[in-house]
Amino acid sequence: MTASISHKPEGYVCPFCCVWGIERPNQGTKERDIIYQNEKVTAFIASKWWPNNKGHVLVVPNQHFENIFDLPADYAGEIHRAAQLTAFAMKSTYGCEGISTRQHNEPAGNQDVWHYHLHVYPRYVNDQLYLSKGSPSDPDERAFYADKLRSWIKNVFAS
């Protein structure tokens, strides 16, 4: 297997690397949006929301990998472990009726951020997730959802 060809535009500044200050400071995601982090991955409340699925989470590797073709298996395992933890936290704190995960690769796969990331959405009957478009979320509202998930996760690890 070989790494993929990079599709990021010239001069691209990775917004996810900005979360940790690897590149310039991030204008979207804030440290208080982070719900879980370990040496390989970070999970945080997304700064773009779908109308009926507020509080969705992105799980990203802490190291920059453009897409699934570049992602080492040990990072993939950690990403899915964090996604599962997030799913349990959402079911418990949001009262959602289901969970969807979504991940895109390369231009034909609708990838538009050139750092691997996995979306974890809370789902509700007739929420029309795939029929609506996302829009920027309010930082204070993100903090509300982040606090719920972070508290649940801390309680799990404290047990």
C-alpha positions, -999 to 999 in steps of 0.1 A, spaced: 0 0 0 12 35 -7 2 69 5 -23 89 -15 -15 120 -36 -21 152 -17 -51 172 -29 -47 201 -5 -44 234 -23 -11 254 -23 -7 274 9 -33 253 27 -34 259 65 -49 229 82 -78 239 105 -74 208 126 -37 212 131 -45 247 143 -66 233 172 -33 223 188 -13 253 176 8 233 152 0 260 126 -15 294 133 -42 299 160 -76 285 150 -104 309 145 -131 282 148 -126 253 173 -116 263 208 -98 243 235 -131 242 255 -147 223 225 -124 193 232 -143 164 248 -115 137 247 -78 136 239 -50 111 242 -15 109 226 -30 99 192 -64 114 188 -86 144 198 -124 145 198 -141 179 198 -175 195 191 -177 205 155 -178 242 146 -203 234 118 -237 219 127 -266 204 110 -300 219 122 -314 187 138 -281 172 149 -265 198 172 -234 188 192 -219 165 166 -183 156 172 -152 153 150 -125 127 159 -91 135 144 -56 121 146 -32 145 165 -7 140 137 -15 153 102 -27 125 78 -46 138 48 -70 109 44 -77 72 51 -51 62 26 -24 78 47 -38 69 81 -17 42 100 -38 13 115 -29 22 151 -44 57 146 -75 42 129 -80 20 159 -77 49 184 -101 70 162 -128 44 163 -123 38 201 -128 75 206 -158 75 183 -174 46 202 -168 64 235 -184 96 220 -214 75 208 -220 62 243 -216 97 258 -241 111 232 -267 84 238 -265 89 276 -264 128 277 -282 139 245 -310 112 247 -305 106 209 -321 76 193 -291 66 172 -256 75 160 -242 79 125 -205 82 116 -194 97 83 -159 101 68 -149 115 33 -118 109 13 -104 128 -17 -123 153 -39 -146 126 -55 -155 115 -20 -164 150 -10 -134 156 13 -130 193 19 -107 195 49 -74 179 41 -68 162 75 -85 129 82 -115 132 104 -145 111 114 -179 128 121 -200 113 149 -236 126 147 -264 122 172 -294 109 153 -332 113 159 -362 99 140 -368 120 109 -339 144 116 -331 147 79 -294 148 84 -286 139 48 -311 163 34 -298 194 52 -267 215 51 -244 225 80 -239 261 92 -215 277 117 -223 270 154 -222 294 183 -191 289 205 -212 292 237 -236 266 225 -207 243 216 -194 247 251 -227 235 265 -226 202 245 -188 198 251 -193 201 289 -220 174 288 -199 149 269 -166 157 287 -183 152 321 -198 118 310 -164 107 297 -146 118 329 -171 98 350 -165 67 329 -127 69 334 -132 77 371 -151 45 376 
